[in-house]
Amino acid sequence: MTSKYTKTIFTLTFMAMASAVFTAPSYASLVEPNYTHEKPYATTPWYESYSHDNYLADQNFITGMRPHHAGALTMSQDYLASDKKASKRMQRLAKGIIHNQKFEILMLDEVEHQINSVDFSTSKDARKAQVATQGLAQRERFIRDAMPSLWGSEADVSEEDVRFAKAMIVHHEGALVMCEQYLDDPRSGNGYLERMCLDILRDQKQEIALMHDIISDYPGNPDDVKMKGEHKMSHDDHSQHKDHHKHH
């Protein structure tokens, strides 16, 4: 099924790819397009016409994406702690994943706090409610880490770099699936999470392209480099989440 957001996703991804390839800037999330860290701390409530069905879609997404992001942090930290890593671009990307996804977990926590405050005890019908808080980046003085450039090649790419890249590609693909499912869910109606999904789709597609480029610089045969068992399991978990989503 074609996503109702396919055209928007394609446009945002194309523009972000062009920006990353030629300038690799630090940029703020699309959720806060006018962000500048020089401004005073400020947050504003994000309201939607919100029903219990909207709540179920949001909660399903959050309970899947939050531990998924936590897994990416652990994988990146383990990779950076390895004395077998070599690729400078891969190390920079791993640090960026930790920096950016920690903030995205904070965003998910805030959305969950707000939607759990909506009272559906008397009616499950839609009502105006705060479902997120805009301005978290401003409040936290957060600036998103830019992805390393897609251009260039590296002489030093180790087996550990390839192993991490292959595992993180699988992990990112799981995040793409969850975001696509949320955007396609007819129950979804939280514009804040929708924009967050667009950010994730844009960013992680770029990062997957970068990791494939790093793998291509490996002097050996990347097919001979096997992922660790827990990373293979994470792929199975994504598939189970996809099946669970279909049945609910």
CYANA upper distance limits for C-alpha pairs under 8 A (distance plus 0.5 A):
  2 THR  CA      6 THR  CA      7.35
  3 SER  CA    180 GLU  CA      7.95
  3 SER  CA    183 LEU  CA      7.49
  3 SER  CA    184 ASP  CA      6.04
  4 LYS  CA    183 LEU  CA      7.92
  4 LYS  CA    184 ASP  CA      7.20
  5 TYR  CA      9 ILE  CA      6.52
  5 TYR  CA    183 LEU  CA      7.43
  5 TYR  CA    184 ASP  CA      8.49
  6 THR  CA     10 PHE  CA      6.60
  7 LYS  CA     11 THR  CA      6.74
  8 THR  CA     12 LEU  CA      6.64
  9 ILE  CA     13 THR  CA      6.42
  9 ILE  CA    198 LEU  CA      6.73
  9 ILE  CA    201 LEU  CA      7.95
  9 ILE  CA    202 ARG  CA      7.78
 10 PHE  CA     14 PHE  CA      6.53
 11 THR  CA     15 MET  CA      6.70
 12 LEU  CA     16 ALA  CA      6.51
 12 LEU  CA    198 LEU  CA      8.33
 12 LEU  CA    202 ARG  CA      7.22
 13 THR  CA     17 MET  CA      6.43
 13 THR  CA    201 LEU  CA      8.13
 13 THR  CA    202 ARG  CA      5.27
 13 THR  CA    203 ASP  CA      8.40
 13 THR  CA    205 LYS  CA      8.42
 14 PHE  CA     18 ALA  CA      6.75
 15 MET  CA     19 SER  CA      6.75
 16 ALA  CA     20 ALA  CA      6.50
 16 ALA  CA    202 ARG  CA      7.43
 16 ALA  CA    203 ASP  CA      8.48
 17 MET  CA     21 VAL  CA      6.47
 17 MET  CA    206 GLN  CA      7.02
 18 ALA  CA     22 PHE  CA      6.73
 19 SER  CA     23 THR  CA      6.12
 19 SER  CA     24 ALA  CA      6.70
 19 SER  CA     25 PRO  CA      7.80
 20 ALA  CA     24 ALA  CA      4.53
 20 ALA  CA     25 PRO  CA      7.12
 20 ALA  CA    146 ALA  CA      8.15
 20 ALA  CA    147 MET  CA      7.40
 20 ALA  CA    148 PRO  CA      8.35
 20 ALA  CA    149 SER  CA      7.01
 20 ALA  CA    150 LEU  CA      8.19
 21 VAL  CA    149 SER  CA      6.11
 21 VAL  CA    150 LEU  CA      6.16
 21 VAL  CA    151 TRP  CA      7.33
 22 PHE  CA    149 SER  CA      8.16
 23 THR  CA    149 SER  CA      8.46
 24 ALA  CA    146 ALA  CA      6.48
 24 ALA  CA    147 MET  CA      6.91
 24 ALA  CA    148 PRO  CA      7.08
 24 ALA  CA    149 SER  CA      6.52
 25 PRO  CA    146 ALA  CA      6.19
 26 SER  CA    143 ILE  CA      7.40
 26 SER  CA    144 ARG  CA      6.36
 26 SER  CA    145 ASP  CA      6.07
 26 SER  CA    146 ALA  CA      5.15
 27 TYR  CA    143 ILE  CA      7.19
 27 TYR  CA    144 ARG  CA      6.08
 27 TYR  CA    145 ASP  CA      7.80
 27 TYR  CA    146 ALA  CA      7.27
 28 ALA  CA     32 GLU  CA      7.24
 28 ALA  CA     33 PRO  CA      7.31
 28 ALA  CA     35 TYR  CA      7.01
 28 ALA  CA    137 ALA  CA      8.32
 28 ALA  CA    142 PHE  CA      8.45
 28 ALA  CA    143 ILE  CA      6.33
 28 ALA  CA    144 ARG  CA      5.89
 29 SER  CA     33 PRO  CA      7.12
 29 SER  CA    144 ARG  CA      7.66
 29 SER  CA    196 MET  CA      8.33
 29 SER  CA    199 ASP  CA      7.20
 30 LEU  CA    195 ARG  CA      7.21
 30 LEU  CA    196 MET  CA      7.99
 30 LEU  CA    199 ASP  CA      6.96
 31 VAL  CA    134 GLN  CA      8.03
 31 VAL  CA    192 TYR  CA      7.20
 31 VAL  CA    195 ARG  CA      6.31
 31 VAL  CA    196 MET  CA      6.95
 32 GLU  CA    134 GLN  CA      7.57
 32 GLU  CA    135 GLY  CA      7.16
 32 GLU  CA    137 ALA  CA      7.99
 35 TYR  CA    135 GLY  CA      8.45
 35 TYR  CA    137 ALA  CA      7.89
 35 TYR  CA    138 GLN  CA      6.98
 36 THR  CA    138 GLN  CA      7.51
 37 HIS  CA    138 GLN  CA      6.54
 37 HIS  CA    141 ARG  CA      6.03
 37 HIS  CA    142 PHE  CA      7.76
 37 HIS  CA    143 ILE  CA      7.96
 39 LYS  CA    138 GLN  CA      7.89
 40 PRO  CA    138 GLN  CA      8.02
 40 PRO  CA    139 ARG  CA      8.36
 41 TYR  CA    138 GLN  CA      6.15
 41 TYR  CA    139 ARG  CA      5.07
 41 TYR  CA    140 GLU  CA      8.35
 42 ALA  CA    135 GLY  CA      6.42
 42 ALA  CA    136 LEU  CA      8.41
 42 ALA  CA    138 GLN  CA      6.79
 42 ALA  CA    139 ARG  CA      6.34
 43 THR  CA    133 THR  CA      6.97
 43 THR  CA    134 GLN  CA      6.02
 43 THR  CA    135 GLY  CA      4.77
 43 THR  CA    136 LEU  CA      6.89
 43 THR  CA    138 GLN  CA      7.97
 43 THR  CA    139 ARG  CA      7.33
 44 THR  CA    133 THR  CA      6.33
 44 THR  CA    134 GLN  CA      5.70
 44 THR  CA    135 GLY  CA      6.82
 45 PRO  CA    130 GLN  CA      6.59
 45 PRO  CA    131 VAL  CA      8.31
 45 PRO  CA    132 ALA  CA      6.79
 45 PRO  CA    133 THR  CA      5.21
 45 PRO  CA    134 GLN  CA      6.54
 46 TRP  CA    130 GLN  CA      5.94
 46 TRP  CA    131 VAL  CA      6.43
 46 TRP  CA    132 ALA  CA      5.48
 46 TRP  CA    133 THR  CA      5.85
 46 TRP  CA    134 GLN  CA      6.60
 46 TRP  CA    192 TYR  CA      8.01
 47 TYR  CA    128 LYS  CA      7.04
 47 TYR  CA    129 ALA  CA      5.83
 47 TYR  CA    130 GLN  CA      4.79
 47 TYR  CA    131 VAL  CA      6.31
 47 TYR  CA    132 ALA  CA      7.70
 48 GLU  CA    127 ARG  CA      8.48
 48 GLU  CA    128 LYS  CA      6.12
 48 GLU  CA    129 ALA  CA      6.22
 48 GLU  CA    130 GLN  CA      7.00
 48 GLU  CA    131 VAL  CA      7.13
 48 GLU  CA    189 GLY  CA      8.11
 48 GLU  CA    190 ASN  CA      7.21
 48 GLU  CA    191 GLY  CA      8.20
 49 SER  CA    126 ALA  CA      6.25
 49 SER  CA    127 ARG  CA      5.68
 49 SER  CA    128 LYS  CA      4.94
 49 SER  CA    129 ALA  CA      6.89
 49 SER  CA    189 GLY  CA      8.49
 50 TYR  CA     54 ASN  CA      6.55
 50 TYR  CA     55 TYR  CA      7.87
 50 TYR  CA    125 ASP  CA      8.32
 50 TYR  CA    126 ALA  CA      5.19
 50 TYR  CA    127 ARG  CA      5.79
 50 TYR  CA    128 LYS  CA      6.46
 50 TYR  CA    129 ALA  CA      6.65
 50 TYR  CA    131 VAL  CA      8.45
 50 TYR  CA    189 GLY  CA      7.65
 50 TYR  CA    190 ASN  CA      8.35
 51 SER  CA     55 TYR  CA      6.91
 51 SER  CA    124 LYS  CA      6.41
 51 SER  CA    125 ASP  CA      5.62
 51 SER  CA    126 ALA  CA      4.33
 51 SER  CA    127 ARG  CA      6.94
 52 HIS  CA     56 LEU  CA      6.80
 52 HIS  CA    120 PHE  CA      7.28
 52 HIS  CA    124 LYS  CA      5.43
 52 HIS  CA    125 ASP  CA      7.09
 52 HIS  CA    126 ALA  CA      7.65
 53 ASP  CA     57 ALA  CA      6.92
 53 ASP  CA    124 LYS  CA      8.28
 53 ASP  CA    187 ARG  CA      6.08
 53 ASP  CA    188 SER  CA      8.25
 54 ASN  CA     58 ASP  CA      6.77
 54 ASN  CA    187 ARG  CA      5.62
 54 ASN  CA    188 SER  CA      5.69
 54 ASN  CA    189 GLY  CA      6.17
 54 ASN  CA    190 ASN  CA      7.73
 55 TYR  CA     59 GLN  CA      6.52
 55 TYR  CA    115 ILE  CA      7.16
 56 LEU  CA     60 ASN  CA      6.55
 56 LEU  CA    187 ARG  CA      8.34
 57 ALA  CA     61 PHE  CA      6.82
 57 ALA  CA    182 TYR  CA      7.68
 57 ALA  CA    185 ASP  CA      7.82
 57 ALA  CA    187 ARG  CA      6.38
 57 ALA  CA    188 SER  CA      6.00
 58 ASP  CA     62 ILE  CA      6.66
 58 ASP  CA    188 SER  CA      7.27
 58 ASP  CA    190 ASN  CA      7.88
 58 ASP  CA    193 LEU  CA      8.25
 59 GLN  CA     63 THR  CA      6.52
 59 GLN  CA    112 GLU  CA      7.65
 60 ASN  CA     64 GLY  CA      6.84
 60 ASN  CA    245 HIS  CA      8.48
 61 PHE  CA     65 MET  CA      6.44
 61 PHE  CA    178 MET  CA      7.53
 61 PHE  CA    179 CYS  CA      8.40
 61 PHE  CA    182 TYR  CA      7.11
 62 ILE  CA     66 ARG  CA      6.21
 62 ILE  CA    108 LEU  CA      6.78
 62 ILE  CA    112 GLU  CA      7.83
 63 THR  CA     67 PRO  CA      7.54
 64 GLY  CA     68 HIS  CA      6.90
 64 GLY  CA    178 MET  CA      8.10
 64 GLY  CA    241 HIS  CA      7.91
 65 MET  CA     69 HIS  CA      6.58
 65 MET  CA    175 ALA  CA      7.49
 65 MET  CA    178 MET  CA      7.77
 66 ARG  CA     70 ALA  CA      6.80
 66 ARG  CA    105 ILE  CA      6.43
 66 ARG  CA    108 LEU  CA      7.39
 67 PRO  CA     71 GLY  CA      6.61
 68 HIS  CA     72 ALA  CA      7.05
 68 HIS  CA    171 HIS  CA      8.48
 68 HIS  CA    175 ALA  CA      7.90
 69 HIS  CA     73 LEU  CA      6.96
 69 HIS  CA    101 GLN  CA      6.68
 69 HIS  CA    102 LYS  CA      8.29
 69 HIS  CA    105 ILE  CA      7.47
 70 ALA  CA     74 THR  CA      6.96
 70 ALA  CA    101 GLN  CA      8.49
 70 ALA  CA    102 LYS  CA      8.45
 70 ALA  CA    105 ILE  CA      8.37
 71 GLY  CA     75 MET  CA      6.68
 72 ALA  CA     76 SER  CA      6.56
 72 ALA  CA     97 ILE  CA      7.88
 72 ALA  CA     98 ILE  CA      8.04
 72 ALA  CA    168 MET  CA      7.93
 72 ALA  CA    171 HIS  CA      7.82
 73 LEU  CA     77 GLN  CA      6.56
 73 LEU  CA     97 ILE  CA      7.51
 73 LEU  CA     98 ILE  CA      5.74
 73 LEU  CA    101 GLN  CA      7.90
 73 LEU  CA    102 LYS  CA      8.22
 74 THR  CA     78 ASP  CA      6.58
 75 MET  CA     79 TYR  CA      6.70
 75 MET  CA    164 PHE  CA      8.30
 75 MET  CA    168 MET  CA      8.33
 76 SER  CA     80 LEU  CA      6.67
 76 SER  CA     94 ALA  CA      5.66
 76 SER  CA     95 LYS  CA      7.71
 76 SER  CA     97 ILE  CA      7.75
 76 SER  CA     98 ILE  CA      7.29
 77 GLN  CA     81 ALA  CA      6.69
 77 GLN  CA     94 ALA  CA      8.16
 77 GLN  CA     98 ILE  CA      8.20
 78 ASP  CA     82 SER  CA      6.97
 79 TYR  CA     85 LYS  CA      7.62
 79 TYR  CA     94 ALA  CA      8.31
 79 TYR  CA    160 GLU  CA      8.32
 79 TYR  CA    164 PHE  CA      7.23
 80 LEU  CA     85 LYS  CA      7.72
 80 LEU  CA     91 GLN  CA      7.12
 80 LEU  CA     94 ALA  CA      7.76
 84 LYS  CA    158 SER  CA      7.54
 84 LYS  CA    159 GLU  CA      8.35
 84 LYS  CA    160 GLU  CA      6.38
 84 LYS  CA    161 ASP  CA      8.49
 85 LYS  CA     91 GLN  CA      8.31
 85 LYS  CA    157 VAL  CA      8.32
 85 LYS  CA    158 SER  CA      6.70
 85 LYS  CA    159 GLU  CA      8.39
 85 LYS  CA    160 GLU  CA      5.98
 85 LYS  CA    161 ASP  CA      6.10
 86 ALA  CA     91 GLN  CA      8.37
 86 ALA  CA    156 ASP  CA      6.24
 86 ALA  CA    157 VAL  CA      6.04
 86 ALA  CA    158 SER  CA      6.14
 86 ALA  CA    160 GLU  CA      8.35
 86 ALA  CA    161 ASP  CA      7.13
 87 SER  CA     91 GLN  CA      6.75
 87 SER  CA    154 GLU  CA      7.58
 87 SER  CA    156 ASP  CA      6.23
 87 SER  CA    157 VAL  CA      5.48
 87 SER  CA    158 SER  CA      7.52
 87 SER  CA    161 ASP  CA      6.88
 87 SER  CA    214 ILE  CA      8.33
 88 LYS  CA     92 ARG  CA      6.69
 89 ARG  CA     93 LEU  CA      6.61
 89 ARG  CA    148 PRO  CA      6.53
 89 ARG  CA    214 ILE  CA      8.28
 90 MET  CA     94 ALA  CA      6.65
 90 MET  CA    161 ASP  CA      7.30
 90 MET  CA    165 ALA  CA      8.20
 90 MET  CA    211 MET  CA      7.90
 90 MET  CA    214 ILE  CA      7.86
 91 GLN  CA     95 LYS  CA      6.81
 92 ARG  CA     96 GLY  CA      6.72
 92 ARG  CA    147 MET  CA      8.37
 92 ARG  CA    148 PRO  CA      7.38
 93 LEU  CA     97 ILE  CA      6.64
 93 LEU  CA    147 MET  CA      6.67
 93 LEU  CA    148 PRO  CA      7.03
 93 LEU  CA    207 GLU  CA      8.35
 94 ALA  CA     98 ILE  CA      6.91
 95 LYS  CA     99 HIS  CA      6.74
 96 GLY  CA    100 ASN  CA      6.38
 96 GLY  CA    144 ARG  CA      8.46
 96 GLY  CA    145 ASP  CA      5.80
 96 GLY  CA    146 ALA  CA      7.62
 96 GLY  CA    147 MET  CA      7.60
 97 ILE  CA    101 GLN  CA      6.19
 98 ILE  CA    102 LYS  CA      6.49
 99 HIS  CA    103 PHE  CA      7.36
 99 HIS  CA    144 ARG  CA      8.02
 99 HIS  CA    145 ASP  CA      7.45
100 ASN  CA    104 GLU  CA      6.94
100 ASN  CA    144 ARG  CA      6.36
100 ASN  CA    145 ASP  CA      7.03
101 GLN  CA    105 ILE  CA      6.60
102 LYS  CA    106 LEU  CA      7.00
103 PHE  CA    107 MET  CA      6.86
103 PHE  CA    142 PHE  CA      8.25
104 GLU  CA    108 LEU  CA      6.77
105 ILE  CA    109 ASP  CA      6.64
106 LEU  CA    110 GLU  CA      6.73
107 MET  CA    111 VAL  CA      6.80
107 MET  CA    136 LEU  CA      7.88
108 LEU  CA    112 GLU  CA      6.63
109 ASP  CA    113 HIS  CA      6.68
110 GLU  CA    114 GLN  CA      6.82
110 GLU  CA    132 ALA  CA      6.98
110 GLU  CA    133 THR  CA      7.46
111 VAL  CA    115 ILE  CA      6.66
111 VAL  CA    131 VAL  CA      6.48
111 VAL  CA    132 ALA  CA      5.19
111 VAL  CA    133 THR  CA      7.67
112 GLU  CA    116 ASN  CA      6.45
113 HIS  CA    117 SER  CA      7.00
114 GLN  CA    118 VAL  CA      7.54
114 GLN  CA    130 GLN  CA      6.80
114 GLN  CA    131 VAL  CA      5.64
114 GLN  CA    132 ALA  CA      6.42
115 ILE  CA    130 GLN  CA      7.75
115 ILE  CA    131 VAL  CA      5.67
115 ILE  CA    132 ALA  CA      8.11
118 VAL  CA    129 ALA  CA      7.23
118 VAL  CA    130 GLN  CA      8.33
120 PHE  CA    124 LYS  CA      5.75
120 PHE  CA    125 ASP  CA      8.43
131 VAL  CA    190 ASN  CA      7.53
132 ALA  CA    192 TYR  CA      7.12
135 GLY  CA    139 ARG  CA      6.68
136 LEU  CA    140 GLU  CA      6.48
137 ALA  CA    141 ARG  CA      6.19
137 ALA  CA    142 PHE  CA      5.26
137 ALA  CA    143 ILE  CA      7.71
138 GLN  CA    142 PHE  CA      7.04
147 MET  CA    206 GLN  CA      8.48
147 MET  CA    207 GLU  CA      7.56
148 PRO  CA    210 LEU  CA      8.38
149 SER  CA    210 LEU  CA      8.29
150 LEU  CA    209 ALA  CA      8.22
150 LEU  CA    210 LEU  CA      6.09
150 LEU  CA    213 ASP  CA      7.76
153 SER  CA    214 ILE  CA      8.00
153 SER  CA    217 ASP  CA      6.92
154 GLU  CA    214 ILE  CA      8.07
154 GLU  CA    217 ASP  CA      6.73
155 ALA  CA    217 ASP  CA      7.62
156 ASP  CA    218 TYR  CA      8.21
157 VAL  CA    161 ASP  CA      6.61
157 VAL  CA    162 VAL  CA      7.88
157 VAL  CA    214 ILE  CA      7.77
157 VAL  CA    215 ILE  CA      8.17
157 VAL  CA    217 ASP  CA      6.97
157 VAL  CA    218 TYR  CA      5.66
157 VAL  CA    219 PRO  CA      7.88
158 SER  CA    162 VAL  CA      7.02
158 SER  CA    218 TYR  CA      7.16
159 GLU  CA    163 ARG  CA      6.60
159 GLU  CA    218 TYR  CA      8.14
159 GLU  CA    222 PRO  CA      8.43
159 GLU  CA    225 VAL  CA      7.06
160 GLU  CA    164 PHE  CA      6.62
161 ASP  CA    165 ALA  CA      6.55
161 ASP  CA    215 ILE  CA      8.29
162 VAL  CA    166 LYS  CA      6.52
162 VAL  CA    214 ILE  CA      8.10
162 VAL  CA    215 ILE  CA      6.06
162 VAL  CA    218 TYR  CA      7.81
162 VAL  CA    222 PRO  CA      7.31
162 VAL  CA    225 VAL  CA      7.48
163 ARG  CA    167 ALA  CA      6.75
163 ARG  CA    225 VAL  CA      6.61
163 ARG  CA    226 LYS  CA      6.90
163 ARG  CA    227 MET  CA      5.99
163 ARG  CA    228 LYS  CA      8.33
164 PHE  CA    168 MET  CA      6.49
164 PHE  CA    227 MET  CA      8.07
165 ALA  CA    169 ILE  CA      6.52
165 ALA  CA    211 MET  CA      6.04
165 ALA  CA    212 HIS  CA      8.10
165 ALA  CA    214 ILE  CA      8.43
165 ALA  CA    215 ILE  CA      7.69
166 LYS  CA    170 VAL  CA      7.00
166 LYS  CA    211 MET  CA      8.19
166 LYS  CA    227 MET  CA      7.42
167 ALA  CA    171 HIS  CA      6.75
167 ALA  CA    227 MET  CA      6.54
167 ALA  CA    228 LYS  CA      8.41
167 ALA  CA    231 HIS  CA      6.24
167 ALA  CA    232 LYS  CA      8.04
168 MET  CA    172 HIS  CA      6.42
169 ILE  CA    173 GLU  CA      6.63
169 ILE  CA    208 ILE  CA      6.11
169 ILE  CA    211 MET  CA      7.73
170 VAL  CA    174 GLY  CA      7.04
170 VAL  CA    231 HIS  CA      8.44
170 VAL  CA    235 HIS  CA      6.78
171 HIS  CA    175 ALA  CA      7.26
171 HIS  CA    231 HIS  CA      8.19
171 HIS  CA    234 SER  CA      7.40
171 HIS  CA    235 HIS  CA      7.18
172 HIS  CA    176 LEU  CA      6.86
172 HIS  CA    204 GLN  CA      6.65
172 HIS  CA    205 LYS  CA      8.45
172 HIS  CA    208 ILE  CA      7.77
173 GLU  CA    177 VAL  CA      6.82
174 GLY  CA    178 MET  CA      6.91
174 GLY  CA    235 HIS  CA      7.45
174 GLY  CA    238 HIS  CA      5.82
174 GLY  CA    239 SER  CA      8.43
175 ALA  CA    179 CYS  CA      6.72
175 ALA  CA    200 ILE  CA      8.15
176 LEU  CA    180 GLU  CA      6.57
176 LEU  CA    200 ILE  CA      7.79
176 LEU  CA    201 LEU  CA      6.30
176 LEU  CA    204 GLN  CA      8.08
177 VAL  CA    181 GLN  CA      6.58
177 VAL  CA    238 HIS  CA      8.48
177 VAL  CA    242 LYS  CA      7.97
178 MET  CA    182 TYR  CA      6.71
178 MET  CA    242 LYS  CA      7.84
179 CYS  CA    183 LEU  CA      6.71
179 CYS  CA    197 CYS  CA      5.69
179 CYS  CA    198 LEU  CA      8.25
179 CYS  CA    200 ILE  CA      8.04
179 CYS  CA    201 LEU  CA      7.60
180 GLU  CA    184 ASP  CA      6.61
180 GLU  CA    197 CYS  CA      8.25
181 GLN  CA    185 ASP  CA      6.47
181 GLN  CA    242 LYS  CA      8.49
181 GLN  CA    245 HIS  CA      8.34
182 TYR  CA    188 SER  CA      7.04
182 TYR  CA    194 GLU  CA      8.23
182 TYR  CA    197 CYS  CA      8.46
183 LEU  CA    188 SER  CA      7.36
183 LEU  CA    194 GLU  CA      6.94
183 LEU  CA    197 CYS  CA      8.08
184 ASP  CA    188 SER  CA      8.36
189 GLY  CA    194 GLU  CA      8.39
190 ASN  CA    194 GLU  CA      6.74
191 GLY  CA    195 ARG  CA      6.68
192 TYR  CA    196 MET  CA      6.76
193 LEU  CA    197 CYS  CA      6.58
194 GLU  CA    198 LEU  CA      6.91
195 ARG  CA    199 ASP  CA      6.78
196 MET  CA    200 ILE  CA      6.77
197 CYS  CA    201 LEU  CA      6.57
198 LEU  CA    202 ARG  CA      6.61
199 ASP  CA    203 ASP  CA      6.47
200 ILE  CA    204 GLN  CA      6.21
201 LEU  CA    205 LYS  CA      6.46
202 ARG  CA    206 GLN  CA      6.97
203 ASP  CA    207 GLU  CA      6.79
204 GLN  CA    208 ILE  CA      6.52
205 LYS  CA    209 ALA  CA      6.87
206 GLN  CA    210 LEU  CA      6.84
207 GLU  CA    211 MET  CA      6.66
208 ILE  CA    212 HIS  CA      6.75
209 ALA  CA    213 ASP  CA      6.82
210 LEU  CA    214 ILE  CA      6.80
211 MET  CA    215 ILE  CA      6.66
212 HIS  CA    216 SER  CA      6.74
213 ASP  CA    217 ASP  CA      7.30
214 ILE  CA    218 TYR  CA      7.54
215 ILE  CA    222 PRO  CA      7.34
216 SER  CA    222 PRO  CA      8.47
218 TYR  CA    222 PRO  CA      7.34
221 ASN  CA    225 VAL  CA      8.00
227 MET  CA    231 HIS  CA      6.96
227 MET  CA    232 LYS  CA      7.27
228 LYS  CA    232 LYS  CA      7.21
229 GLY  CA    233 MET  CA      6.79
230 GLU  CA    234 SER  CA      6.79
231 HIS  CA    235 HIS  CA      7.22
232 LYS  CA    236 ASP  CA      7.25
233 MET  CA    237 ASP  CA      6.78
234 SER  CA    238 HIS  CA      6.91
235 HIS  CA    239 SER  CA      7.02
236 ASP  CA    240 GLN  CA      6.79
237 ASP  CA    241 HIS  CA      6.67
238 HIS  CA    242 LYS  CA      6.70
239 SER  CA    243 ASP  CA      6.81
240 GLN  CA    244 HIS  CA      6.56
241 HIS  CA    245 HIS  CA      6.59
242 LYS  CA    246 LYS  CA      6.87
243 ASP  CA    247 HIS  CA      6.93
244 HIS  CA    248 HIS  CA      6.91
